[in-house]
Amino acid sequence: MEKGFEAITKKMAESITGRFYVAFLDDDGNILYSSLLPESVETLKKLIQVFAYCEVGDFQVKRLTKSNLLVYKVSPHTVLALESYAKEGVLIAAAKHLEENYADLFREPEDRHPAPQVQEVSEKSSEEPITELVQEVSSTVTEETEKITEAIPREDKDLKEIRERLEKIDNLIKKRKRKLTRE
């Protein structure tokens, strides 16, 4: 796999002038290949966290002390980190060019992540487990409400309001329970 990333890096050298550093990561943030400087890797670890939820083509640019760091999602499961002294527009253009013209170079890393299997869901689903859960939670809440209500002195006005609120909650749960059992 490292040879594949080296081939990609050579292709990038054709479109970026000057010195650059590169890293390839999977969508979990694991570094698959890197020539980045150690201080850049620390910054990259902070930036990569959101890329599992990004779409191909999404990117983020971070200005470092002497260079720019571009983090770019080049495929569904591969993120490119590119550090260079070049302007951020040049880095973005290089990453976009790589994504559009060399997508076949990313196939090897992509093969590690097979497409998720989609299961067909029937139109009718059993509501029994849900109803049982609601009943269980409802009875637990009712028991706890009763314990709290019994522990509250009847004379205390503030606590009386709390008891009334708890009874309202209990009544709402009972209504929901009845509604679920009718459906």
C-alpha angles and dihedrals in degrees: 000000000000089000089057091054090047089054090051090049090053090052089051091052087064092063102034120066119207131019120329138170125214141193133183120207136180119238090265090063097254112146110237097177131357142177092167121129114257094249090053091051090059091053090045092055089058094048098044096065095087098045095086086071098043130098127240108280095031114127145172128206123207122190110222126193096275104003147029125255117207120193110194131175102226098173138004092275105020129078123192121212113195124184122187144142087242120107117273092248090060091050092049092048091049092050092047090049090050092049094049101040106030104038089129089066089065095054094092094058089042091055088066089065109054117201113271116261112243117214121207113240119211118236093239116060125182113256093190095096090049093047091049091050092049090050092049093048091044093053091047091050090047091052093048092046090053092049091050092045092051091049092054115089110239095224098058109097097204092048090047089059090051090051090051091050091050090050090052090052090049091050091050091052091050091051091051090048092053091047091052094048091051092053 
